[in-house]
Amino acid sequence: MYNKVIISDNGVDTEVSMYVLARVIKADDLAELIDSFLNGFGSEESGYEIGKKLRFTHRTLQRLVILFALDILRGISEQESWDARNEFAIQAAKKVTQMREDGELSIGRYI
């Protein structure tokens, strides 16, 4: 029923259910996974492609994805120092977080 991923490590393949992986992964591990994905293999287009795929998930889960993304931005917005490499990221995160706090970005009702 759930997709599986094959993890290869030193010539040993292990098949893992995406459901099981989602249930056991911790926030620190997910952050590292996203960091590694973007650092080595992902791109700005990856986010677009993921968004397109998420159009077909349950509508309640689509809402949760957006709230999750907004909370990632809120966490990033609390960073107090930056340089030219991440200035856009911090400033954009701060602006979106402020919009949400000011009620300019309504998250709607949970139905």
Sequence and secondary structure as in RCSB ss.txt:
>XXXX:A:sequence
MYNKVIISDNGVDTEVSMYVLARVIKADDLAELIDSFLNGFGSEESGYEIGKKLRFTHRTLQRLVILFALDILRG
ISEQESWDARNEFAIQAAKKVTQMREDGELSIGRYI
>XXXX:A:secstr
   EEEEEETTEEEEEEHHHHHHH  HHHHHHHHHHHHHHT  HHHHHHHHHHHTTS HHHHHHHHHHHHHHHHH
HHT     TTTHHHHHHHHHHHHHHHTTSS      
